[in-house]
Amino acid sequence: MILLLCHNSLMAHVESIDVLELQRKLESSTETIFLLDVRSKQEYQSGHIKNSINIPHDVLIKDINLIGEYRNEPLVVYCRSGVRAQLVIDKLLDNDFNHIIDINGDMLAWIESDLPIEKD
């Protein structure tokens, strides 16, 4: 029970937004937002949010310092449906990342909303 309460209090540091709100932020924001796609390389190449960087979730979980320079920057984490993104978010919280943004519905919601994607 105590562990659950601690986990929930940590989650309060994660901002949750929908895909349309993220698109508005990306189009109008003067602040830099780091987009982190934690899907596989193949998934990323098949379509991703413009300007996102692909580091698969299993790689990040083993070495979160790959993105240590973004510890105090707005950091959007997404995958296909949210499962892998949540694993990465948990690791980020454990490593004192300060501004984590979780997309409701992840890439599935982005595609369903017919928002633009880039392909490699």
PyRosetta script that sets phi, psi and omega in degrees:
from pyrosetta import init, pose_from_sequence

init()
pose = pose_from_sequence("MILLLCHNSLMAHVESIDVLELQRKLESSTETIFLLDVRSKQEYQSGHIKNSINIPHDVLIKDINLIGEYRNEPLVVYCRSGVRAQLVIDKLLDNDFNHIIDINGDMLAWIESDLPIEKD")
pose.set_psi(1, -45.6)
pose.set_omega(1, 179.7)
pose.set_phi(2, -63.4)
pose.set_psi(2, -41.7)
pose.set_omega(2, 178.4)
pose.set_phi(3, -60.5)
pose.set_psi(3, -41.8)
pose.set_omega(3, 178.2)
pose.set_phi(4, -62.9)
pose.set_psi(4, -42.3)
pose.set_omega(4, 178.0)
pose.set_phi(5, -64.2)
pose.set_psi(5, -41.0)
pose.set_omega(5, 177.9)
pose.set_phi(6, -64.4)
pose.set_psi(6, -42.0)
pose.set_omega(6, -179.9)
pose.set_phi(7, -63.1)
pose.set_psi(7, -44.0)
pose.set_omega(7, 179.9)
pose.set_phi(8, -64.8)
pose.set_psi(8, -35.7)
pose.set_omega(8, 178.4)
pose.set_phi(9, -69.5)
pose.set_psi(9, -32.9)
pose.set_omega(9, 175.5)
pose.set_phi(10, -67.9)
pose.set_psi(10, -37.1)
pose.set_omega(10, -178.3)
pose.set_phi(11, -64.1)
pose.set_psi(11, -20.8)
pose.set_omega(11, 178.1)
pose.set_phi(12, -62.0)
pose.set_psi(12, -17.4)
pose.set_omega(12, 179.7)
pose.set_phi(13, -87.2)
pose.set_psi(13, 2.4)
pose.set_omega(13, 179.4)
pose.set_phi(14, -105.0)
pose.set_psi(14, 123.5)
pose.set_omega(14, 176.8)
pose.set_phi(15, -85.6)
pose.set_psi(15, 130.7)
pose.set_omega(15, 179.6)
pose.set_phi(16, -110.4)
pose.set_psi(16, 124.1)
pose.set_omega(16, -179.7)
pose.set_phi(17, -133.4)
pose.set_psi(17, 158.2)
pose.set_omega(17, 176.4)
pose.set_phi(18, -88.8)
pose.set_psi(18, 170.4)
pose.set_omega(18, -173.1)
pose.set_phi(19, -65.5)
pose.set_psi(19, -34.9)
pose.set_omega(19, 179.6)
pose.set_phi(20, -67.8)
pose.set_psi(20, -38.3)
pose.set_omega(20, 176.7)
pose.set_phi(21, -65.8)
pose.set_psi(21, -40.4)
pose.set_omega(21, 177.0)
pose.set_phi(22, -63.2)
pose.set_psi(22, -44.6)
pose.set_omega(22, 179.2)
pose.set_phi(23, -58.7)
pose.set_psi(23, -42.5)
pose.set_omega(23, 177.6)
pose.set_phi(24, -62.1)
pose.set_psi(24, -43.3)
pose.set_omega(24, 178.9)
pose.set_phi(25, -62.0)
pose.set_psi(25, -42.4)
pose.set_omega(25, -178.7)
pose.set_phi(26, -65.9)
pose.set_psi(26, -35.3)
pose.set_omega(26, -178.8)
pose.set_phi(27, -78.4)
pose.set_psi(27, -30.8)
pose.set_omega(27, -171.5)
pose.set_phi(28, -115.9)
pose.set_psi(28, -10.9)
pose.set_omega(28, -173.6)
pose.set_phi(29, -74.1)
pose.set_psi(29, 139.0)
pose.set_omega(29, 173.2)
pose.set_phi(30, -91.3)
pose.set_psi(30, -15.1)
pose.set_omega(30, 177.2)
pose.set_phi(31, -84.9)
pose.set_psi(31, 149.4)
pose.set_omega(31, 177.9)
pose.set_phi(32, -78.5)
pose.set_psi(32, 131.5)
pose.set_omega(32, 176.8)
pose.set_phi(33, -117.9)
pose.set_psi(33, 122.7)
pose.set_omega(33, -179.8)
pose.set_phi(34, -86.9)
pose.set_psi(34, 118.5)
pose.set_omega(34, -179.7)
pose.set_phi(35, -98.4)
pose.set_psi(35, 119.6)
pose.set_omega(35, -176.4)
pose.set_phi(36, -116.4)
pose.set_psi(36, 110.2)
pose.set_omega(36, 177.9)
pose.set_phi(37, -94.1)
pose.set_psi(37, 115.4)
pose.set_omega(37, -174.6)
pose.set_phi(38, -102.7)
pose.set_psi(38, 19.7)
pose.set_omega(38, 176.1)
pose.set_phi(39, -80.1)
pose.set_psi(39, 178.1)
pose.set_omega(39, 177.1)
pose.set_phi(40, -68.9)
pose.set_psi(40, 162.8)
pose.set_omega(40, 178.5)
pose.set_phi(41, -58.9)
pose.set_psi(41, -41.0)
pose.set_omega(41, -179.7)
pose.set_phi(42, -64.0)
pose.set_psi(42, -42.8)
pose.set_omega(42, 177.9)
pose.set_phi(43, -62.7)
pose.set_psi(43, -44.1)
pose.set_omega(43, 179.7)
pose.set_phi(44, -59.2)
pose.set_psi(44, -46.1)
pose.set_omega(44, -178.4)
pose.set_phi(45, -65.5)
pose.set_psi(45, -26.1)
pose.set_omega(45, -179.8)
pose.set_phi(46, -77.3)
pose.set_psi(46, -13.0)
pose.set_omega(46, 176.8)
pose.set_phi(47, 154.0)
pose.set_psi(47, 128.8)
pose.set_omega(47, -178.3)
pose.set_phi(48, -147.5)
pose.set_psi(48, 167.6)
pose.set_omega(48, 177.1)
pose.set_phi(49, -71.9)
pose.set_psi(49, 134.9)
pose.set_omega(49, -178.6)
pose.set_phi(50, -52.9)
pose.set_psi(50, 138.0)
pose.set_omega(50, 178.6)
pose.set_phi(51, 70.3)
pose.set_psi(51, 11.8)
pose.set_omega(51, 176.5)
pose.set_phi(52, -81.7)
pose.set_psi(52, 156.8)
pose.set_omega(52, 177.6)
pose.set_phi(53, -113.4)
pose.set_psi(53, 134.9)
pose.set_omega(53, -177.6)
pose.set_phi(54, -99.6)
pose.set_psi(54, 117.6)
pose.set_omega(54, 168.6)
pose.set_phi(55, -135.5)
pose.set_psi(55, 109.4)
pose.set_omega(55, -178.2)
pose.set_phi(56, -53.5)
pose.set_psi(56, 146.4)
pose.set_omega(56, -174.0)
pose.set_phi(57, -57.0)
pose.set_psi(57, -39.9)
pose.set_omega(57, -177.3)
pose.set_phi(58, -67.4)
pose.set_psi(58, -31.7)
pose.set_omega(58, 176.5)
pose.set_phi(59, -68.4)
pose.set_psi(59, -44.8)
pose.set_omega(59, -179.6)
pose.set_phi(60, -65.4)
pose.set_psi(60, -40.8)
pose.set_omega(60, -179.1)
pose.set_phi(61, -62.5)
pose.set_psi(61, -34.2)
pose.set_omega(61, 177.7)
pose.set_phi(62, -74.0)
pose.set_psi(62, -31.9)
pose.set_omega(62, -177.0)
pose.set_phi(63, -144.7)
pose.set_psi(63, 79.9)
pose.set_omega(63, -178.1)
pose.set_phi(64, -65.5)
pose.set_psi(64, -19.1)
pose.set_omega(64, 178.9)
pose.set_phi(65, -68.3)
pose.set_psi(65, -9.3)
pose.set_omega(65, 174.0)
pose.set_phi(66, -57.8)
pose.set_psi(66, -27.4)
pose.set_omega(66, 179.2)
pose.set_phi(67, -119.7)
pose.set_psi(67, 22.3)
pose.set_omega(67, -178.5)
pose.set_phi(68, -56.1)
pose.set_psi(68, -30.9)
pose.set_omega(68, 179.8)
pose.set_phi(69, -65.6)
pose.set_psi(69, -14.6)
pose.set_omega(69, -179.7)
pose.set_phi(70, -100.6)
pose.set_psi(70, 13.5)
pose.set_omega(70, -176.3)
pose.set_phi(71, -52.4)
pose.set_psi(71, -34.9)
pose.set_omega(71, -177.3)
pose.set_phi(72, -110.8)
pose.set_psi(72, 13.7)
pose.set_omega(72, -179.6)
pose.set_phi(73, -103.2)
pose.set_psi(73, 155.2)
pose.set_omega(73, 171.9)
pose.set_phi(74, -60.8)
pose.set_psi(74, 125.6)
pose.set_omega(74, -173.2)
pose.set_phi(75, -128.7)
pose.set_psi(75, 108.5)
pose.set_omega(75, 177.6)
pose.set_phi(76, -90.7)
pose.set_psi(76, 125.5)
pose.set_omega(76, -179.6)
pose.set_phi(77, -115.9)
pose.set_psi(77, 127.0)
pose.set_omega(77, 177.5)
pose.set_phi(78, -145.4)
pose.set_psi(78, 157.6)
pose.set_omega(78, 174.0)
pose.set_phi(79, -138.2)
pose.set_psi(79, -152.5)
pose.set_omega(79, -179.1)
pose.set_phi(80, -73.6)
pose.set_psi(80, -52.1)
pose.set_omega(80, -174.4)
pose.set_phi(81, -125.7)
pose.set_psi(81, -12.1)
pose.set_omega(81, 177.1)
pose.set_phi(82, 122.1)
pose.set_psi(82, -18.6)
pose.set_omega(82, -175.9)
pose.set_phi(83, -65.7)
pose.set_psi(83, -52.9)
pose.set_omega(83, -178.6)
pose.set_phi(84, -68.1)
pose.set_psi(84, -36.0)
pose.set_omega(84, 177.6)
pose.set_phi(85, -60.7)
pose.set_psi(85, -40.3)
pose.set_omega(85, -179.8)
pose.set_phi(86, -65.1)
pose.set_psi(86, -37.4)
pose.set_omega(86, 176.3)
pose.set_phi(87, -61.0)
pose.set_psi(87, -42.4)
pose.set_omega(87, 178.8)
pose.set_phi(88, -68.6)
pose.set_psi(88, -42.5)
pose.set_omega(88, 179.0)
pose.set_phi(89, -58.8)
pose.set_psi(89, -43.5)
pose.set_omega(89, 177.7)
pose.set_phi(90, -58.6)
pose.set_psi(90, -42.8)
pose.set_omega(90, 178.7)
pose.set_phi(91, -65.5)
pose.set_psi(91, -40.3)
pose.set_omega(91, 178.0)
pose.set_phi(92, -62.2)
pose.set_psi(92, -43.2)
pose.set_omega(92, 178.6)
pose.set_phi(93, -62.7)
pose.set_psi(93, -40.1)
pose.set_omega(93, 178.4)
pose.set_phi(94, -65.8)
pose.set_psi(94, -19.3)
pose.set_omega(94, -176.4)
pose.set_phi(95, -114.0)
pose.set_psi(95, 25.6)
pose.set_omega(95, 170.5)
pose.set_phi(96, 61.8)
pose.set_psi(96, 34.5)
pose.set_omega(96, 170.2)
pose.set_phi(97, -74.4)
pose.set_psi(97, 139.9)
pose.set_omega(97, -166.1)
pose.set_phi(98, -101.4)
pose.set_psi(98, -21.9)
pose.set_omega(98, -174.9)
pose.set_phi(99, -139.0)
pose.set_psi(99, 82.1)
pose.set_omega(99, -177.5)
pose.set_phi(100, -100.4)
pose.set_psi(100, 134.6)
pose.set_omega(100, 178.9)
pose.set_phi(101, -120.5)
pose.set_psi(101, 126.6)
pose.set_omega(101, 179.4)
pose.set_phi(102, -108.6)
pose.set_psi(102, 130.3)
pose.set_omega(102, 179.4)
pose.set_phi(103, -89.6)
pose.set_psi(103, 123.0)
pose.set_omega(103, 175.5)
pose.set_phi(104, -63.1)
pose.set_psi(104, 120.9)
pose.set_omega(104, 177.4)
pose.set_phi(105, 87.3)
pose.set_psi(105, -10.3)
pose.set_omega(105, 175.6)
pose.set_phi(106, 50.3)
pose.set_psi(106, -145.9)
pose.set_omega(106, -172.9)
pose.set_phi(107, -65.3)
pose.set_psi(107, -32.5)
pose.set_omega(107, 177.5)
pose.set_phi(108, -59.6)
pose.set_psi(108, -42.5)
pose.set_omega(108, 178.9)
pose.set_phi(109, -69.0)
pose.set_psi(109, -37.1)
pose.set_omega(109, 179.2)
pose.set_phi(110, -60.9)
pose.set_psi(110, -47.3)
pose.set_omega(110, 179.8)
pose.set_phi(111, -67.3)
pose.set_psi(111, -42.9)
pose.set_omega(111, -180.0)
pose.set_phi(112, -61.3)
pose.set_psi(112, -32.1)
pose.set_omega(112, 178.9)
pose.set_phi(113, -83.1)
pose.set_psi(113, 3.2)
pose.set_omega(113, 177.2)
pose.set_phi(114, 58.7)
pose.set_psi(114, 39.0)
pose.set_omega(114, 176.6)
pose.set_phi(115, -85.9)
pose.set_psi(115, 156.8)
pose.set_omega(115, -173.5)
pose.set_phi(116, -67.1)
pose.set_psi(116, 142.5)
pose.set_omega(116, 174.2)
pose.set_phi(117, -128.7)
pose.set_psi(117, 156.4)
pose.set_omega(117, 174.5)
pose.set_phi(118, -112.4)
pose.set_psi(118, 150.3)
pose.set_omega(118, 176.6)
pose.set_phi(119, -124.1)
pose.set_psi(119, 145.4)
pose.set_omega(119, 176.5)
pose.set_phi(120, -97.5)
pose.dump_pdb("model.pdb")
